[in-house]
Amino acid sequence: MRLKVEFTTEPFDLDEAPAHAVVAREVVEAAELDAVDVGPFGNTAEGGADAVLTAVDALLRRTLEAGATRVTLQLNVIGEGGE
C-alpha cells in the first residue's frame, strides 16, 4: 500500500524557520520515501506504508520535542504498489 502524508507544524514564524520546522524537514528528507515536497505552509511525502508510518511517528515525536505546539496531518491511501 502507498500512502501520502500532508502536514504542517506550528507555531509559524515567517522570518526564520522554527526549530520544529527544521526537524520536520530533516525527518522526511532522511526517511526512505519516494517523494518529498517541503514548503513554507505545508509539506507532503509519499511512499510505501511502512516508510510513511515510520516517518510520521518520528515526525510527531521529534517536532513536539523541538517545540511544536500543533502538528496537523492528513494521511491518504494513494495506491497499492510498494510494501
C-alpha positions in Angstrom: 0.0 0.0 0.0 1.2 3.5 -0.8 0.4 6.5 1.4 0.7 10.3 1.1 1.0 12.4 4.2 0.4 16.2 4.2 1.5 18.0 7.4 2.2 21.4 9.0 3.9 22.2 12.3 3.1 25.3 14.4 3.7 28.0 15.6 4.6 29.7 12.3 7.4 32.1 12.0 7.7 33.8 8.6 11.1 35.5 9.4 13.0 32.3 10.3 12.2 28.6 10.3 11.5 27.5 13.8 13.4 24.5 15.2 10.4 22.2 14.9 10.1 23.0 11.1 13.8 22.3 10.6 13.4 19.0 12.4 10.3 18.1 10.3 12.3 18.7 7.1 15.2 16.6 8.4 12.9 13.7 9.3 11.1 13.5 5.9 14.3 14.1 3.9 16.1 11.3 5.8 13.2 8.8 5.6 13.0 6.2 2.8 10.3 8.0 0.9 9.7 8.2 -2.8 8.6 11.9 -3.0 9.0 14.8 -0.5 7.9 18.4 -1.0 8.7 20.8 1.8 7.3 24.3 1.7 6.7 27.2 4.0 3.0 26.5 4.6 2.7 22.7 4.0 4.7 19.6 3.3 3.9 16.4 1.6 5.6 13.0 1.4 4.8 9.8 -0.3 6.0 6.2 -0.1 5.2 2.7 1.0 3.0 2.3 4.1 5.8 1.2 6.4 8.1 4.0 5.4 5.5 6.7 5.7 4.2 5.5 9.0 7.7 5.2 10.4 8.4 8.8 9.2 5.1 10.1 10.7 6.0 8.5 14.1 9.4 10.2 14.1 7.9 13.4 12.8 5.4 13.7 15.6 7.9 12.8 18.4 10.7 14.9 17.2 8.8 18.1 16.2 7.0 18.1 19.6 10.3 17.7 21.3 11.6 20.6 19.3 8.8 23.0 20.4 5.9 22.4 18.0 2.6 23.2 19.8 0.5 21.8 17.0 1.1 19.2 14.2 -1.7 18.9 11.7 -1.6 16.0 9.3 -3.7 14.2 6.8 -2.9 10.7 5.6 -4.3 9.2 2.4 -4.0 5.9 0.7 -2.9 6.6 -2.9 -2.3 3.1 -4.3 -1.5 -0.5 -3.7 2.1 -0.6 -5.0 5.1 -0.7 -2.7 5.2 -2.7 0.5 
